[in-house]
Amino acid sequence: MEPVRRPINTRRFSWLTEESRKWVNDSFLTEEMRSRILESYERPEVRQKQSQQYGVMALLSLAMFLLGLAVLLAVGFNWKWISPEVKLVILFSSTTGAYFAAYLFHKFSQEIFSEVMFFLGGILYGICIWQIAQIYNVVTHYPDGVWLWAAGVFLVALTLKTQILHFLVVALLYIWVTMEIMDFHHMGPSFLRNMCPWIPNIAVSLPVFVLIGEWWGRRRGFLTVRLFYVMAFFYWLFLQPMVWETEGCGPFYFIFLGFMLFMIPELSSVFHASGSDRSTDSKGVGVFSGFSQTVGTLCMAGGLIPLSFHEYWDSVLWRKPHLFADYSYAASAFPLENEVLHVICLVCMLGILGCLGAWMLSGNAATKKILKQNWPVLLVSVLCMLTWSLVIVSRVIYGMNSGISLEDLQMGVIWLMKGMMVLFALNFIFRGVYLEHFGVLAFGVCYLILWAILRFAVLFMSSMLYAAGIFAFCALLLIGVCYFWKYRKIYDSENELA
């Protein structure tokens, strides 16, 4: 079996070639050792050839897409004067011809042209679906047409070793999920609509596509395909508050989702280290871990922002059941018919967070280390869920009495959320210092500055002195971090000398 060569760019390979020649002349290496070192890296010519192939594939795919649109428009120009039988012959013959041409190209080892023709066949297959519906005046749930298009292309893609069809499938899934959830989330799933109309339309088949696509990408070794399917799954998760008509609870949902996405790679590393999954490729794990933690961090950071504003809590805490017309956002934020749903979601989220924290605390040294490193993130998530529970309890107890003021509760919750934002920023600042990771440190600093700017925007007109104190507070924090970083480096250097 040929060894896997490590990738390297042209500039670095040229530098290595020249330097290794000097090392041979200086007798640091032998010529045989130099050759072995150079052979362990992928030649730049190979990468350039691959880049050229990808470029040609992209351009040809775009050309096939435009060709499919041209066929659609050309046929549609005289569509009314063509009989239904001729229309069907044109549609089926063009689609079959594209797939047959793809087979011939594959038989003669013209893989690029074969993949492009399969892509054209997928485009024409979708055109067939919509034009047949137009011929016979099929009036039905129109997102099902996009789903059938994605499913047909997906089945063909699973039988081939090509990535481009999977990109088309993911694009169609994005369109289908957006249609289903944005326009028809109030309806049940297609196959349960008559039996269980109370179940919302959550586009339930998308996780099935994602699981099968992940399995195919892992088996074929296509990391980009796997990443595209994961992105589609995240998009589906982000739309779920709209499905259940709980947009007002979106910040809490995103905080919980972000925490889980952030912690899953940390916890999975414990199982990989224990040898429970030795077949996992390290490159794929590294890419997905970084992507998952990045998305999770952004979810938590974005979810905390609206929770620190009076306007959000005004719509939540001051809602009056008989005055929905005056507080329309509050009515959509916490509808009375979703009381049980909110309680169930809250209990599940707190249960998951509690079990996760208890497991890490009572586990081995590795889990305790993860808890020690990530306790601020866990604390932010737990406090946000407890705040949500406090809001629900307060609404149940006081909501029916329109004369009771909740100003003290609102002010306390807002200050708590402001503190959570600062804690979240400091967590990433110190994490970046400890790991000496500039990206993590920069994110923490930027989030702290964003917190200061948001507070400044709110307080500038009312209390300029308070706004000045906010910036002074952030400046002192950053100065303290700099001193901590400096003396930590000195302390580490002294320990290394000792």
N, C-alpha and C positions, 0 to 999 in steps of 0.2 A: 504493500500500500504506500502510495506516494505521500511524504510528510506534508502537513499543511504549512504553507509559507506565510509569514507575518506580513501584513500590509505596510507599506512605507511610501511616502511621496517622493517625487523626483528629486527635489532639492536635498532632502536628507540622504537619499541613496547616493547621490553624487558626492556629498560630503563624506559618507562612510567609505565610498570607493577610494577617494583620494587619501583620506586619513589612514585607511588600512594599508595602502601602498607604502606610506611613510613608516608605519609600524613594522612592515616587513623589512624595509631598508635599515631600520634601527634595530633589527633583530628581536623585536618584541613578539613577533608572530612569524610563523613559517608561511610559505605560499599556500600550502595545503590547508592550514587553519584559516587563512584569509578567504580562500575559496569556499570553505564550509560555512563561514560566517555570512558571506554574500549570498550563498545559495539558500540560507534560512529565511531570506526576505523575498517578498514577491517583487519581480522585476517591474520597474515603472512602465515598460512597454506593454506589459500584460494589462495593467490598470488602465492605461490609455486606450487600449483596444476595447476593454470592457466599457469604458465611458463612451467611446464612439458607438458601440453597439446599442447602449441605452439611449443615446441621442437619436440614432436612426430609428429605433423602436418608437420613441416618443413622437417623432415627426410623422412617421408612417401611420401611427395610431390616430393622430390628429387628422391626417389626410383621409383615413377611412371613416372617421366620424363625420367629416364634412361631406364625404361621398355618400354616406347614408342619408344625410339631410338633403343632398341634391336629388337622390332617388325619390325621397318622399315628396319633395316639392315638384319634381318633374311629373310624377304620377298624379299628384293632386291638382296639377294645372288642368288636366282633362278628366278629372275624376268623375264628374257628373255624367259624361258621355260614354263612359266605359261600363260595360255590363258587369254584374257581380261575379260571373264565372271568370271573365278575363282578369278582373281585379285579383281574384284568388290565385289564378295562375301566375300573375306577375309577382305577387308577394311570396308565394311558396317557392317559385323557381329562383328568385334572387337569393333568398335565404339558403336554399339547398345548394345553389351554385357557389356561394361563398364558403360554405362548410366543405364542399367537395374540393374546391381549389386549395383550401387549407390542408386537407388530407394529402393532396398531391404534393404540395410543397414540403410537407413533413416526410413523405415517402422518399423524396429526393434530397433530404437533409438540408433543406432551406428553412431553418428554424425561425429566423426572424420574419420572413414572409408568411410562414405558416401561422405564427402567433397573431400577426396583423390581420390575416384573413379570418381567423377565428374571432377576433375582436369585431371585425366588420359583420360577421355572421350574428354575433350577439346584438349588435345595433339593429340589424335588419329583423331579427327575431322580435325585438321590442316594437318596431314599427308594424310588424304583422299583427301583434296583439291589439294595438290601438286602431289600426285600419279595419280589422275584422269586426271590432266592436262598432265602428262607424258604419260599415256596410249593412249590418243586420240590426242597427239601432239598439244596441245592447245598453240598457240603462240600469246600472248597478253601482255598487260601492267602488268608486273609481280608484282608490288606492290599491285595491286588489289587483288591478292591471299592472301596477309597478311591482307588486309582490310577485306576481307570476313571471314577470320579466326577470327579476332578480333570481328567483328560484331556478328558472330554466338555464340562465347563464351560469349559475352556481354549480348545477349538476354537470354541465360540460367542463367547467373549470376544474372540478375534482378529478376528472379523468386525464388531465393534461399536466405537463410540467411547465406551466406558464404563469406569470404573475399578473399580466395585464388584464386578464379576465376577472381576476379577483378585485382589482382596483375598480373595474366597472361595477361589480357586485356591491362593493362597499358604497360607491357613489349612489347606486339605486337604493340601497338600504337607508342611507341618510334621507333621501327624498321620501321614501315610504314612511319612515318613522315620523318625519316632520308632518306629513299629511295626516297620518292617523291620529297623532297626539294633538296637534294644533287645531284640527278641524273636527275630529270625531272622537275626542277623548271621553265625551259624555255617553257614548254608545259602548255596548259590550263588544268583546272580541267576536270576529265574524262567525266562528263556529259555536259560540255560546250566546249569541245575541238574543235568541228567542228563549233559551232555557234559563239563562241567568242575566237578565237585563241590568241588574244592580251592580255587576262587575264592570269596572271601567275598562276602556280600551287601552291596554298598556303595551300594545305591539309585542305580544308575548313570544312570537317566533324569532325575534332578533337574537336573543341569547343562544338559540339553537344554531343559527347561522354562525355566530361568533365562535361557539365551541367547536363546530366542525371545521371552520376556517382555521382556527388555532391549531387543531390537530393536523390538518393538511400542511400548514406552514411549518410546523415543527418537524413533521416527517420529511418534508422536502428541503428543509434548511433555509427557508425564505423568511428572514427576520423582518423585512419591510412589510410583507403581507400580514404577518402576525401583529405588527404594530398598528396597521390600518384597522384591523378587526377590533383590537383593543380600544382604539379611539372611537370607533362606532359604538362600542359597548358603553364607554364613558358618556358619550352624547345621549344615549338612551337613558342612563341613570340620571343625568342632569334634568331631563324632561319629566321625570316622575312626579315632582310636586304639582305640575300642571295637570297631570292625569287625575290625581286625587283631589284636585281643586284646593290645594293647601299651599298656595303661593306665599301666603303670609308667613308660613313656617319654613319657607325656603332657606333662610340663613341658618337655622338650626340643622336642617337636613344636610346642607352643604358642609357644615362644620363636622358633623358626624361622618359623612361620607369621606371628607378630606382626611380625618383622623384614621379611618380604616385604610385608605389608600396609602397613607404615610407609614402606617405601622406594619402592613402586610409584608413588605420586603424585609423589614427588620426582623420580624418573627420567622419568616421563611428561611432566613440565613441560619437560624438555630437548627432547623431540621436538616438543611443541607450540610451544615458542619457535623451533625451527628451521623451523616452517612445514609440518611433515609432516602435520598434521591441522588445517587452518584452519577446517573446518566444525564443529568441536566447540564447543558452547555453553559460555560461560565460567561460567554459573550452575551448570549440571550438573556441570562439572568441579570447581568449588569445593566443592559439597556432597559429592560422592563422595570427593574428596581428604580433606576433613575427617573424614568418617565412616570411611574406610579407615584413616587415621592414628590416630584415636581407638581403634578396635577393635584395631589392631596394638599400640598402646602398652599397652592393658589386657592383651592376651595375654602380652606380654613381662613386664610387671610381675607378673601372676599366676603365670606359669611360674617366675619366680625365687624366689618365696616358699617352696614346698616344698623346693627344692633347698638351702635354707639351714638345714634342720633335720636333726638326727641321726636321727630316726625314719625318714625317707625313705631315707637311705643305709644305715641298719641293714638294711632290707629288701632292699636291692640288693646291697651288698657282702658281707653275711654269709650269703648264700643257699648252701645245701648241697644238691646234687642228690638225695641219698638221704634228706633230711629235709624234703621239701616239706610234709608234714603239720604240722610245727612252724612253718613260715614260709610261710603260705598266701599272704600278699600278695606275697612274693618270687617265689613260683611263678607268679603271674599277671603279675608285672612283667616278668620276663625268661624266658619259657618256652624250653626248650632247642630245641624244634622251630622257633622263630622266630629262631635265631641268624643264619642267612643273611639273613633279612628285615631284621634290625637293621643288619647290615653294609651291605647295599645302600642302605637309607635314609640311613645315616650318610654313606656315600661320596657319594651324590647331593646331600645338604644341604651338605656341605663343598665339593663341586665347584661348586655354585651360588654359595655365598658367596665362594669364591676367585675365580671368574670375574667376579663382580660387582665385587669390590674391585679386581681387576686392570684391568677395563674403566674404572672410574671414575678410577683412578690414571693410566692411560695415555691417557685421553680428552682432550677439550678443556677450556677453562677452566671451563665450566659443570659438567661432571662432577667436576672436581677441587674445585670449590667445595662441591658436595654431599657429597663425601667428607670435606672439612675440617669441615663442619658436623655430620656424622652419624657420625664415626669412633667415638665411644663406643658407639653402638648396634651398629655392625658388630663392634667388639671384643667386646662382651658376647655376641653371637650366636656368633662364632667360638670364643671360649673355652668356651662351653657345649657346642658340638659336640665340641670337643677333649676336654672332660671326659667326655662320653658315650663317645667312643672309648677313653679311658683306662679307664673302667669296664668296657667290653666286653673289652679286652685283659687287664685284671687278672682278670676272671672266667674267661676262657679259660685263663690261665696257672695261676692259683691256685685256681680254683673246685673242681677235682677233689680237692684236698688239704684236708680239713676241719680240719687242725691249724694252718694258716698264718693268722696274724692280719693284718688289713688296717687296723689302727687308724691308723697314720700316714697312709696314703692317704686314709682317710675324713676325718681331721681337716684335712688340707690342702685337700681338695675343699670342705669346708664353709666354711673361711675364705675360699677363693677365691669361693664363691658369695655370701658376706656382702659381700665387697669389690665384687662385680659389682652388688649391689643399691645400694650407696652410689654407685658410679660412674653407675648408671642414673639415680638421683635427682638427682645433681649435674648430669648432662647436661641434664635438663629445667629445673633451676633456672637455669643459665647461659643456656640457650636462651631462657627467658622474660625474663631480664634483657636480653639482646641485642635480642630482638624487641619488648621492652616489651609482652609478652602476659601478662596477669594469670592467665589460665586455665592456661597452660603452667607458669608459675612456681608457682602454687598446687598443681598436681599434683606437681611435683618436691618441694616442701616437705612435702606430705602423705605422699608415699611415703617420704621420709627419716624422718618422725616415725613412720610405720607400722613401718619397719625397727627404730627404737629401741624401740617398744612390744613388738614381737615378741621382740627380744633381752632386754628387761626381763622379759617373761613367762617366758622360759626360765631366766634367771639370778637371778631374785629370791630363790628359795629356797636356791640354792647359793652365790651370791656377790653380796651386795647392793652391795658396794663396786665390783665390776665393772659392775654395772647402773648405778650412779651415774656411772661413767666414760663409759658409753654416752651418757647424756643430756648430760653436759658436752661430749662430743665433737660431738654434733649442735648444741648451742648455739654452740660456737665456729665451726663451719662456717657457720651462719646469720649470725653476726656478721661473719665474713669476707665473705660474699656481700653484706651490707649496705654494708660499706665499699667493696667493689669497685664496686657499683652507684653509690654516691655519687660516687666519684672518676671513674668513667667518665662520668657526666653532666657533671661539671666539665670533664673533658678534651674532651668533645664540644662544650661551649659555647665553650671557648677556641678550638677549631679553627674554629667557625662565625664567631667574631668576627675571627679572623685572615684 
